[in-house]
Amino acid sequence: MSEQTAYVEKRIPVFPRSVKGIFRNLKTTILIFAYGIYFILPWLPWERETGPNQTIIFDIVNRRFYIFDLVVYAQDIFWLAGFLIIGAFLLFFVTSILGRVFCGYFCFQTLWTDVFISIERLVQGERNARIKLARSDWNTRKYLLKGTTWILWLLVSFWTGLSFTLYWGEAGQLVIDFFTGQAPFPAYATTFFITVTTLVMAGLAREQVCTYMCPYARFQSAMFDKDTMVVAYDEIRGERGEARCKPTKENLPYDFRRDNDLGDCIDCGFCVQVCPVGIDIRNGLQYQCISCALCVDACNTMMDTIKYPRGLIKYTSEVQQGNKKHSWFKLKNIGYALSLIIVTAVLLTAIINRQGTELHVQQVRQPLYIILSDGYIQNRYSIKILNKQDKTQTYALTTSGLQHFRIEVKPSARFTLGSGEGLTVNARISVDPEGVEDEQQVFQFVLVNRGSNERIVVEAQIFLPE
Amino acid sequence: MSKEKQNRTVQTTGHAWDGDIQEFNNPLPTWWLWGFYATVVFAIIYWVFYPAWPIGDDYTKGIGNQIEYTTADGKHVTTHWNTRALYERELQEARDVREKYLATLKNVSYEDILKDTDKRAYALSTANVLFADNCAACHQPGGAGLAGHYPSLVDDDWIWGGEYVRIEETIRKGRNGNMPGFAGRLNEAQLSDVSEYVLSLSGHSKNTAMVKRGKRIFEGEAACVACHTMTGKGNSAMGSANLTDQIWTVANIKLKSEHDKNLVTIKNLVANGVSRSMPAWESRFTDTEIRMLTLYVRELGSSK
């Protein structure tokens, strides 16, 4: 394409080499932990009085989310906002201090790409073998190896998609229904969608997702400062005066290098070969870098082999590289931490103090008051009661704070509600306006749980004619 | 590999304008191009299965996308895919669901509907919509009524009777309420006296002399008792108002306002008479709808 203008950039394929080391182990541990949660959780049983016996199930049909012992109703959806805010601030906080930790260790794109690369390596061999295979002509062996890789990828993708679907229905039954063609259409559509996206994103697109598609990759720089930990190459030590150079018998001993002002980097390229996004970390901080630290492992392995001190590539910050004092406590970090603590506290308080019974009183305003034949003034209230406990409850609706009044509740002031059941009753309260000067009178509706004697009190008003 | 990436500077398209103005070329990523091709493929598949291309006065209908539905008039329609047909089909499905519920209400007594939680909820919520569409124009949202014009349906007084049979009759046949004006037959003083008596019936009077004279006129010359009865409690069979309670549907009597004002209001009313009417709804509602409305209106009212 020398003089020819290219309008489409061909992807340069990346064949990451495997590496051993502390960060690789950390990544593997997190991967196993995350997969363990994701794939096993829908299969764990959880005893419930009512509702499905599954640890986590998002029951869309009955508008209820079961998460361990927590049952989330549709009206509790505000908790989701809390979770999302916590998620966002946690991300900002961690990024501000430790850089792209989420990208490198926790992001599902990273995790699934990691697994797909492992499969690739398992079937086709290490980096060099894979490059050779990619460049070779199509023959039986290439078809076989590529085919096996794709089939394994497809299996992982499918199981990923199916597992996602299992969170929305009872796992055991849903799997049986799924394979016998009895499952509802959304189950198939969801599984198909997740299968295809997993296959495309982790199998084909890979680092392009992080480079081109992910918005977080691009706005992370807003959270970075000079104290943020990044994976970086120690340029002063690696290059020294005379720059990095390939090892020879003469210049390999460490003392020789230091005395002759040669860089510690022996330009082995290991750090480039292991990089899952195909960059050279020695060029400095780059937006493509997901901070997976595999180049740290690679470099340390090499340094150990040639008996150089470790840490030519390491987690460091701009400030540390300049040998200045590193500071964690910055207004920005403290702000993120504070926001995180406040939102978490608010959310936990909301969840812990959730009521087993909801009582909502709404004044009927058409008309605001009614004059009865004996001169009493009647106000009406539409009252909604919802039993959010896991057992059937019996309730009685009464009032307090009223004198000379009549109450009538339709259909009934005493009712029994099953778990998750709701009821709307109409309460009519008539008071004697004689001797009452104010146009408004405050009183309370009291809902008594006849089993536990728990009382829920909601304030209401009576309006009288002018 | 990565060397190639590093060494690449930004390309230009090769054109130069005014000697030195050049255009940068930032090539698209391949995955983006594939996304574009996918939309092209999608469009072609869409053309085949959905209405797409105009041809003269007509257009391609797409294949294998028949939609069938039955209209409200019972007409069966089969057509190609379009959003209007989808909408009609949804309406048909809603009608089918409603039909099932309505069937359960047929030939069931009012008391039995009230006893059954589901039937009660369905009847009341359906009637709520019917009421808002048809009745609320006069009787106001929630049945509050409009003082002086349309009676309130939420209080505990029923001008034409509060039994289910009577309410149903009112809705079916409509009502005509008439009270003649007494302006020519009674003079000023007599009008004042009889009005004072009317106020006294509900405990709004202080002038006993006037009340005494008024009572004679009420029972004698003006013959108010013919409709309002001797006790003044009215007669729901003919829709004459109960004058002894605190509910005023025609005269706008404020409980706490001054006596003189109230007297003038009543006097004007007696002098000019009242004429109110409600149309018949028999021809506009189905039987079940009338029964649901009857139940709803009865539930709006308060118990005595």
Interface residues (C-beta under 8 A of the other chain):
Chain A: E3 T5 A6 Y7 V8 E9 K10 R11 I12 P13 V14 L204 A205 Q208 Y212 V272 C275 G278 I279 D280 N283 V364 R365 Q366 P367 I370 I371 L372 S373 D374 G375 Q378 R380 E408 K410 P411 R428 S430 P433 P465 E466
Chain B: M1 S2 K3 E4 K5 Q6 Q11 T13 G14 N25 P27 L28 P29 T30 W31 W32 L33 L114 T117 R120 Q140 P141 G142 A144 G145 S152 V154 D155 D156 D157 N242 D245 Q246 I247 K254 L255 K256 E299 S302 S303 K304
